[in-house]
């Protein structure tokens, strides 16, 4: 059962490590695109996750069919759109655009789960969309807008998938991760076959760096990252842990600048800051945070 107590120093170190692992995901994926087409890369990532985790979790038999359906939207379509979009924009820009997952999730929950939006959530959504407008208004983004559209569509699919997951009820999160990967992997390989080319040559000629990215995404981000995250959610309230997740896009932007040589413009930085502020309004109960 989560409590409202402040995090222990050791757990603060752990959650900061998680944000670092997740924040480097888009940056390293950009490296992976040098060896693999985007959808093939995510198919390999999911395959590694599935092979590593399937031995340690019990299949959620009572909802297995619904998990298979969720994997179509929340894995195959979602990541096909996101990784294809990521290939066409800077990692830093993509990390900020993808934060629309949170306001989209609030909208989907209102429309299909009957949840109510408070003033704080509405304000946060408005800020997120205003910040995104600043990013999209950047001239260099305008010159190549289609990848941004793909990222937005992927963010909406993620939100829809999360709503479907919430309707499952109580399910072992590790079993859900593993079986989403098991169902999603063949779908992603098929999607890659239909929309990409050169897959076999990519597999034959991939560098150690490319394979390192695959194993990082599949084992470190999915397996280790989510494993530690769910452990913390079991010990603390969501409002205690969630603020740290706002560091993820910040780390991605820094990684893009330092490792990829990206140069975010003023409009992108300002828009990203507004987006992150909006996400903070949606996800954080500031009164409870202040009391703690």
HUGI-V451662 format. One line per field, one symbol per residue. ss: DSSP state (~ for helix, > for strand, _ for the rest). phi: phi as a letter, one per 20 degrees, with the letter a starting at -180 (. if undefined). psi: psi as a letter, one per 30 degrees, with the letter a starting at -180 (. if undefined). A space follows every 50 residues. Layout:
BEGIN
ss->???
phi->???
psi->???
END
This chain:
BEGIN
ss->__>_____~~~~~~~~~~~~~~~_~~~~~~~~_____~~~~~~~~~~~~~ ~~~~~~____~~~~~~~~~~~~~~~~~~~~~~~~~~~___~~~~~~~__~ ~~~~~~~~~~~~______~~~~~~~~~~~~~~~~~~~_~~~~___~~~~~ ~~~~~~~~~~~~~~~~______~~~~~~~~~~~~~~~~~~~~~~~___~~ ~~~~~__~~~~~~~~~~~~~~~~~~~~~~~~~~__>_~~~~~~~~~~~~~ ~~~~~~~~~~_____~~~~~~~~~~~~~~~~~~__~~~~~~_
phi->.fceffffgffffffffffffffegfffffffffdcfgffffffgfffff ffdffdcegfgfcfffffffffeecffgfffffffgfecfffffffffff gffffffffffddmfdeeffffffffffffffffffffgffgfbeggfff fffffffgffffffffffnfcgffffgfffffffgfffffffffdcbmff ffffdfeffffffgffffefffffgfffffffffdcfgffeggffffgff ffffffffddmfcfegffffffffffffffffedefffffff
psi->kllgllkleefeeeeeeeeeeeffeeeeeeefffekleeeeeeeeeeeee eefffgkkkiefgeeeeeeefeefddeefeeeeeeefflkeeeeeeefff eeeeeeeeeeeffglkkleeeeeeeeeeeeeeeeeffkefeefifeeeee eeeeeeeeeeeeeeefffajkjeeeeeefeeeeeeeeeeeeeeefllgee eeeegkleeeeeeeeeeeeeeedeeeeeeeeefffllefeeeeffffeee eeeeeeeeffglikleeeeeeeeeeeeeeeeefkjeeeeee.
END
